[in-house]
């Protein structure tokens, strides 16, 4: 009977060691996934920050339109001076 208990106790210890080894492997994989996920989130945030947005495009178009309008006005005045 004593041998059966010792044998069971040895099997339990062996299974605990095996389980602990597998848990360590799972913990390492979880840490790796967390690190990669954090890196991807930061990369996406950086890309979104650098992406041209609607406000930037609208402001650029408005400024370009203002500049072109001024240049056309100046050219019109010059043409009027030359011909009249």
DOTIZA-309918 format. One record per residue (C-alpha): residue number from 1; residue in one letter; x, y, z. Coordinates in steps of 0.02 Angstrom, whole numbers, plus 50000, padded with zeros to 5 digits. Example, Ala and Ser with C-alpha at 12.3 -4.5 7.8 and 13.67 -1.06 7.14 Angstrom:
// DOTIZA-309918
1,A,50615,49775,50390;
2,S,50684,49947,50357;
//
This chain:
// DOTIZA-309918
1,X,50000,50000,50000;
2,X,50143,50115,50045;
3,X,50220,50084,49874;
4,X,50057,50132,49789;
5,X,50053,50297,49882;
6,X,50234,50331,49839;
7,X,50203,50286,49658;
8,X,50050,50399,49650;
9,X,50145,50537,49738;
10,X,50288,50521,49612;
11,X,50164,50527,49467;
12,X,50080,50681,49541;
13,X,50248,50769,49560;
14,X,50296,50721,49382;
15,X,50130,50788,49316;
16,X,50149,50948,49417;
17,X,50324,50975,49345;
18,X,50258,50942,49169;
19,X,50112,51060,49196;
20,X,50226,51196,49266;
21,X,50338,51181,49113;
22,X,50190,51199,48997;
23,X,50122,51346,49097;
24,X,50292,51433,49081;
25,X,50283,51407,48892;
26,X,50107,51478,48886;
27,X,50160,51627,48992;
28,X,50304,51663,48872;
29,X,50187,51653,48722;
30,X,50061,51769,48806;
31,X,50201,51895,48844;
32,X,50257,51887,48662;
33,X,50080,51914,48597;
34,X,50056,52062,48716;
35,X,50221,52139,48658;
36,X,50177,52119,48474;
37,X,50001,52185,48503;
38,X,50068,52339,48593;
39,X,50193,52368,48453;
40,X,50057,52354,48319;
41,X,49942,52472,48413;
42,X,50083,52601,48428;
43,X,50124,52580,48243;
44,X,49941,52608,48196;
45,X,49932,52762,48308;
46,X,50088,52833,48225;
47,X,50017,52800,48052;
48,X,49852,52883,48098;
49,X,49946,53035,48165;
50,X,50044,53053,48003;
51,X,49895,53022,47888;
52,X,49827,53171,47794;
53,X,49655,53213,47862;
54,X,49507,53307,47788;
55,X,49546,53468,47881;
56,X,49723,53471,47812;
57,X,49660,53445,47634;
58,X,49522,53575,47652;
59,X,49643,53704,47723;
60,X,49772,53669,47588;
61,X,49642,53689,47451;
62,X,49577,53851,47527;
63,X,49752,53924,47541;
64,X,49794,53873,47364;
65,X,49633,53951,47302;
66,X,49671,54114,47393;
67,X,49847,54119,47322;
68,X,49787,54085,47145;
69,X,49651,54215,47161;
70,X,49780,54346,47214;
71,X,49895,54299,47071;
72,X,49752,54307,46945;
73,X,49702,54478,47013;
74,X,49880,54541,46995;
75,X,49891,54474,46817;
76,X,49724,54554,46774;
77,X,49783,54723,46839;
78,X,49945,54706,46739;
79,X,49850,54661,46581;
80,X,49736,54811,46605;
81,X,49887,54926,46626;
82,X,49967,54859,46468;
83,X,49814,54874,46359;
84,X,49738,55032,46430;
//
